[in-house]
C-alpha cells in the first residue's frame, strides 16, 4: 500500500493538514490512511456493516484502545468478536 504521495510531496515534506504536530496524523491524515485500507479490508472481510447508509454505527472506545481501533472494530465487528 503506497500512500506517501497523498500525505507528502515528492521531497517527503508532509502536506499541510496531514499531521497535528509534524509527526502524528491528523483527522485528514487518518482519512487518507483509512481510504487506502478500505479496499483491502473489503476484499478480505467483505463490505463494512453500517446500520444506516452514510451513518456510522455508534463507536465505543474501550479502555486502552485508540479511536482508530474502535472505528475499525465498529465497521468490522467480525474481527473483534473474540475480544470482549
N, C-alpha and C positions, 0 to 999 in steps of 0.2 A: 504494500500500500504506500503510495507516494503522495504526500500532501504538502511537501515543502513549498511547492510553487504557489500554493494557496495561502500559506502562512508567512512566507518571506520572499524577498526579491532574489534575483539571480546571484547577488553577492552575499546572501544569507541574512540580510537585515530584515527583521520582522516588520510586517505591515502594521500600520497604525491600527490600534484597537484589538490586535490578536492576543495581547497579554495585558495583565493588570500592573505588572511591575518589571517587565522586560524578561521574565523567566516563566512565571505561571500563567497558563492560558486564561483568557477572559471568557465570558459567555460566548462572544463571537468566535473565539479560537476553538472552544469546545464544540461549537456548532459545525465548524469546518471538519473537525475530527469525527463527530457523530455522523455527518453526511457521508463521509468516506467509509465509515464502518457499517452503515445501514445495509448496503447491498451484500456485504459479506455475511452479516448476521441473518439476513433474509434468505440467502442461499443455504446456509447451514441449518437454520431453525424454522424457516417459513416466515410468512409475513407477521409483523408485530400485531399483538392483540390490543385493540383500542376499544374502549367502552362505547364511544360515540365518535363518528367521524370528526376529525380535527380537534378533538378534546382529549388530551391525555388522561389516563387514569390517575387517581389520587396517588401521590408519591409519598411514601412514608420512609423517612431517613432514620434507620436504626442506629443505636449507639455504635461508635467506631466504624461507621460506614460513610463513604463520601457521597455527595449528591449525585455524582455521575454513576456510581454503583447503584444507587437507589433508582435512578432513571432507567437504567438497563434492566434492573430487576422488575420494574413495573411493566416494561414493554415485553420482556421475555420471562414471564414467571416460571416457565417450564425449566429454565436453567437454575433457578434458585429455589425450587420446590424442596430440595433436600436440606436447605438451611432455614431453620425456624426464625 
